[in-house]
Amino acid sequence: MTASDSNLICAENIFASFDRNPVLKGLTLTAERGQFTSIIGPNGSGKTTLLRIMSGLLKADQGSVRFSGKKVTDYSMRERAKIFAVVQQRENNQFPFTCFETVLMGLHPHQSRFERVNESHMEIVMDAMALTGTDALSSKLISEISGGEFQRVILARAIVQQPQVLFLDEAMSELDLSARIRITKKLKKLAAEKQMTIISINHDLNLVYQFSDVVFAIYEGKLAGAGTPHDVLNPDFFKKVFSVDVEIYPGKGFLIRDEVCPK
């Protein structure tokens, strides 16, 4: 499969290892423009490694990632910053910037060195802060807010980058349930409106089931399922990949039963 000239990102035959231990074993997946794509799997299955390779932060041992037909490794760091935004599960917040200043940093890839912030830039920043519910935090120092608030500020900064592909690595893990649902809905709407591709690692499988357009499941470094949530998240899948029995409620989600299936 080859990426076309549309905003499409394709990882082809990806192998990766750490200390000679295989992590990804010939994995291939494609995410279309405007899709909300979820990557799921048990801890240690290679999800974060794949995300880092797809975003150009890590080099694969074998295989390639292409965006709009061009290898991601052939883009400069500045070019990648204009195309991709990455929100990781944990980021360093030691610098004493305000939340507003932190979100404003998302403009850097699109500005010349001495370009001043104008009214249009301010509108982009305020829209992103409103979307993530961080506008009330504008004047607070980044070091003075909670973990969940910090995640929302970093997400706002990524949205301000105006990426064509937004990578989320457990980017809402510290948010309460209502905030996760609210922001996921808004992100899916944003993806459709802006034709932005969202690729999200998420352990909240009920949210994955309800909001994803496409799901890729990774198990022991290989692709264990690909398709719509309805196609992938079925009882047999849960038994094989997560070792649990579930009851599926079509179009709504699922209930994990008490008993755990033996491996």
Secondary structure, 3 states (H helix, E strand, C coil): CCCCCCCCEEEEEEEEEECCEEEEEEEEEEECCCCEEEEECCCCCCHHHHHHHHCCCCCCCEEEEEECCEEHHHCCHHHHHHHEEEECCCCCCCCCCEHHHHHHHHHHHHCCCCCCCCHHHHHHHHHHHHHCCCHHHCCCEHHHCCHHHHHHHHHHHHHHCCCCEEEEECCCCCCCHHHHHHHHHHHHHHHHHHCCEEEEECCCHHHHHHHCCEEEEEECCEEEEEECHHHHCCHHHHHHHHCEEEEEECCCEEEEEEEECCC
